Amino acid sequence: MLEYEAKDMSWPIQCKLMYLKLRSCLYSEYLLLLLQLPCLKILELEECIMKTENMCTPSSNISFISQLTCLIITNCSVPIEYLRSLILETPKLRHLKLCYQKEIFKSVVDIYDWEKFIRTELNFLDTCEFLVCYKIAPNDKINLQLILAPFLESFWVNEKRWFICCEYVLGHSTIVLYTVPMNFNFYYYGGVCYVISAKINNYHLIQRLHNTIWTD
């Protein structure tokens, strides 16, 4: 795994690298990577960091078509509007995996916006794996079935067969949604979780360990 700042890195002209895994990358450096690595097909980032100051981007008069087919970000903090810009630069993208460890999502409305974004703008993907979470007020009433409802539509269950689980972490007022099957390693509140799955459509309680989510 490489640790560097993209703006300070010099790649060989017509570099043939096809797979790259980095510990972190600024949002503003992402396009530079695609431009400097025209053959890159798989990009795996532990972090994609939002930082708008001193942004470095390719000149607007430079035209290129990225060959990227798979993007993985295991600690993503990129809001939907910026994620949209990232994906617009990768027309050949077919596999996307995102884990939002930070609570970028603030309400169930953000979850509905996320569902609509994937269904309407990322429907060309072959695989879409994600984990998102948000905090709720301790006294708020929880209806996991209502939160999960948009992910039970035909697009998710029949057309794509992307099945979603929705968890409420008891004692931590946290809602977590994720695709199954999936394995995520991230900071997670251990304890008892109340779960409903789009795949089996029932509720159950589970004991979750710290730092990992494993699903079948």
C-alpha positions as CSV (number, residue, x, y, z in Angstrom):
1,M,0.0,0.0,0.0
2,L,1.4,3.4,-1.0
3,E,1.3,6.6,1.1
4,Y,1.8,9.8,-0.8
5,E,0.1,13.0,-2.1
6,A,-1.0,12.6,-5.7
7,K,0.1,16.2,-6.6
8,D,3.7,15.4,-5.6
9,M,3.9,12.0,-7.3
10,S,5.4,11.6,-10.8
11,W,4.2,8.6,-12.8
12,P,5.9,7.3,-16.0
13,I,4.4,8.6,-19.2
14,Q,1.8,6.1,-20.5
15,C,2.0,4.2,-17.2
16,K,0.4,0.7,-17.6
17,L,-0.5,0.2,-14.0
18,M,-3.9,-1.4,-13.7
19,Y,-4.4,-1.9,-10.0
20,L,-3.6,0.6,-7.2
21,K,-4.3,0.5,-3.5
22,L,-3.7,3.6,-1.4
23,R,-4.1,4.5,2.2
24,S,-5.7,7.9,1.4
25,C,-6.5,10.3,-1.4
26,L,-7.9,13.8,-1.3
27,Y,-11.1,14.3,-3.3
28,S,-9.2,16.9,-5.3
29,E,-6.5,14.4,-6.2
30,Y,-8.8,11.8,-7.6
31,L,-8.9,13.2,-11.2
32,L,-5.2,13.6,-11.2
33,L,-4.8,9.9,-10.5
34,L,-7.1,9.0,-13.3
35,L,-5.3,11.3,-15.7
36,Q,-1.8,10.1,-14.8
37,L,-2.8,6.4,-14.8
38,P,-4.8,5.9,-18.1
39,C,-4.8,2.1,-17.8
40,L,-6.0,1.9,-14.2
41,K,-8.9,-0.5,-13.8
42,I,-9.1,-1.0,-10.1
43,L,-8.6,1.7,-7.5
44,E,-8.9,0.9,-3.8
45,L,-8.7,3.6,-1.2
46,E,-8.8,3.3,2.6
47,E,-9.9,7.0,2.7
48,C,-11.2,9.6,0.2
49,I,-11.0,12.8,2.1
50,M,-13.0,16.0,1.5
51,K,-10.7,19.0,1.5
52,T,-11.5,21.9,-0.7
53,E,-8.6,24.3,0.1
54,N,-5.7,24.2,-2.3
55,M,-7.6,22.0,-4.7
56,C,-5.5,20.6,-7.6
57,T,-7.4,19.4,-10.6
58,P,-6.5,18.8,-14.2
59,S,-6.9,21.6,-16.6
60,S,-10.5,21.8,-18.0
61,N,-9.2,21.6,-21.6
62,I,-7.7,18.2,-21.0
63,S,-9.9,15.4,-22.3
64,F,-9.5,11.8,-21.3
65,I,-11.5,8.6,-20.8
66,S,-10.8,6.7,-17.7
67,Q,-10.6,2.9,-17.9
68,L,-11.5,2.4,-14.3
69,T,-14.1,-0.4,-13.8
70,C,-13.9,-0.9,-10.0
71,L,-13.8,1.7,-7.2
72,I,-13.5,0.8,-3.5
73,I,-13.4,3.3,-0.7
74,T,-13.4,1.7,2.8
75,N,-13.6,4.9,4.7
76,C,-15.6,7.3,2.6
77,S,-16.6,10.9,3.6
78,V,-17.7,12.1,0.2
79,P,-21.3,13.5,0.0
80,I,-23.6,12.5,-2.8
81,E,-23.1,15.6,-4.9
82,Y,-19.3,15.1,-4.9
83,L,-19.6,11.3,-5.4
84,R,-21.6,12.1,-8.4
85,S,-18.7,14.1,-9.9
86,L,-16.3,11.3,-9.2
87,I,-18.4,8.7,-11.0
88,L,-19.1,11.0,-14.0
89,E,-15.4,10.7,-14.8
90,T,-15.5,6.9,-14.9
91,P,-18.0,5.9,-17.6
92,K,-16.7,2.3,-17.6
93,L,-17.2,1.8,-13.9
94,R,-19.1,-1.4,-13.1
95,H,-18.2,-2.2,-9.5
96,L,-18.6,0.2,-6.6
97,K,-17.9,-0.5,-2.9
98,L,-18.3,2.3,-0.3
99,C,-18.2,2.3,3.5
100,Y,-19.3,5.5,5.2
101,Q,-17.7,5.2,8.6
102,K,-18.4,8.8,9.5
103,E,-21.9,9.9,10.0
104,I,-22.3,11.9,6.7
105,F,-26.0,11.0,6.7
106,K,-28.1,13.0,9.1
107,S,-31.6,11.7,8.8
108,V,-33.8,9.1,7.1
109,V,-34.4,11.7,4.3
110,D,-30.7,11.4,3.5
111,I,-31.1,7.6,3.3
112,Y,-34.0,8.0,0.8
113,D,-31.9,10.4,-1.2
114,W,-29.1,7.8,-1.2
115,E,-31.5,5.1,-2.4
116,K,-32.8,7.4,-5.2
117,F,-29.2,8.3,-6.2
118,I,-28.2,4.7,-6.7
119,R,-31.5,3.6,-8.4
120,T,-31.5,6.5,-10.9
121,E,-27.9,7.4,-11.4
122,L,-25.9,4.2,-10.7
123,N,-28.2,1.7,-12.2
124,F,-25.6,0.8,-14.8
125,L,-23.4,-0.9,-12.2
126,D,-23.1,-4.6,-12.1
127,T,-22.4,-4.6,-8.3
128,C,-23.0,-1.9,-5.7
129,E,-21.9,-2.6,-2.1
130,F,-22.2,0.0,0.6
131,L,-22.6,0.6,4.3
132,V,-24.1,3.9,5.6
133,C,-25.1,5.0,9.1
134,Y,-26.7,7.9,11.0
135,K,-27.5,8.9,14.5
136,I,-31.0,9.4,15.7
137,A,-32.4,11.3,18.7
138,P,-32.6,9.0,21.7
139,N,-36.4,9.5,22.0
140,D,-37.2,9.1,18.3
141,K,-39.5,6.3,17.4
142,I,-37.8,3.7,15.2
143,N,-39.5,2.0,12.3
144,L,-36.9,-0.1,10.5
145,Q,-39.4,-1.5,8.0
146,L,-40.2,2.1,6.9
147,I,-36.5,2.9,6.5
148,L,-36.0,-0.3,4.5
149,A,-39.1,0.1,2.3
150,P,-37.5,1.8,-0.7
151,F,-34.9,-1.0,-0.9
152,L,-37.7,-3.6,-1.3
153,E,-38.8,-2.2,-4.7
154,S,-38.4,-4.3,-7.8
155,F,-35.2,-2.5,-8.9
156,W,-33.3,-3.7,-5.8
157,V,-34.9,-7.1,-5.1
158,N,-35.7,-8.5,-8.6
159,E,-33.7,-6.5,-11.2
160,K,-30.4,-6.1,-9.5
161,R,-30.8,-8.5,-6.6
162,W,-29.0,-6.1,-4.3
163,F,-30.3,-7.0,-0.8
164,I,-30.1,-4.6,2.1
165,C,-30.0,-5.0,5.9
166,C,-31.1,-2.3,8.3
167,E,-29.9,-2.4,11.9
168,Y,-30.7,-0.4,15.0
169,V,-27.8,-0.5,17.5
170,L,-29.5,-0.7,20.9
171,G,-28.1,1.8,23.4
172,H,-26.3,3.9,20.8
173,S,-29.2,5.4,18.8
174,T,-27.5,4.4,15.5
175,I,-29.1,3.1,12.3
176,V,-26.9,1.1,9.9
177,L,-27.8,0.0,6.4
178,Y,-25.6,-2.3,4.3
179,T,-25.7,-4.6,1.4
180,V,-25.5,-8.4,1.8
181,P,-23.4,-10.4,1.5
182,M,-20.7,-8.1,2.8
183,N,-17.7,-8.0,5.0
184,F,-16.8,-4.6,6.5
185,N,-14.0,-3.9,9.0
186,F,-14.5,-0.5,10.7
187,Y,-15.1,1.2,14.0
188,Y,-18.5,-0.2,15.2
189,Y,-20.4,-0.1,18.4
190,G,-20.5,-3.6,19.8
191,G,-23.6,-4.9,21.5
192,V,-27.1,-6.0,20.6
193,C,-28.6,-5.0,17.3
194,Y,-32.2,-5.2,16.1
195,V,-32.1,-6.2,12.4
196,I,-34.4,-6.5,9.5
197,S,-33.2,-7.9,6.1
198,A,-34.7,-7.3,2.7
199,K,-33.5,-10.8,1.8
200,I,-35.4,-12.8,4.4
201,N,-37.9,-10.0,5.4
202,N,-38.0,-10.7,9.1
203,Y,-36.7,-9.2,12.4
204,H,-34.1,-10.7,14.6
205,L,-31.7,-9.7,17.4
206,I,-28.0,-10.3,17.1
207,Q,-24.9,-9.8,19.3
208,R,-22.4,-7.7,17.3
209,L,-18.7,-7.7,18.0
210,H,-16.6,-4.5,18.0
211,N,-14.8,-3.4,14.8
212,T,-16.4,-5.7,12.2
213,I,-19.6,-6.5,10.3
214,W,-19.8,-10.0,8.7
215,T,-22.9,-10.9,6.8
216,D,-23.9,-14.1,4.9
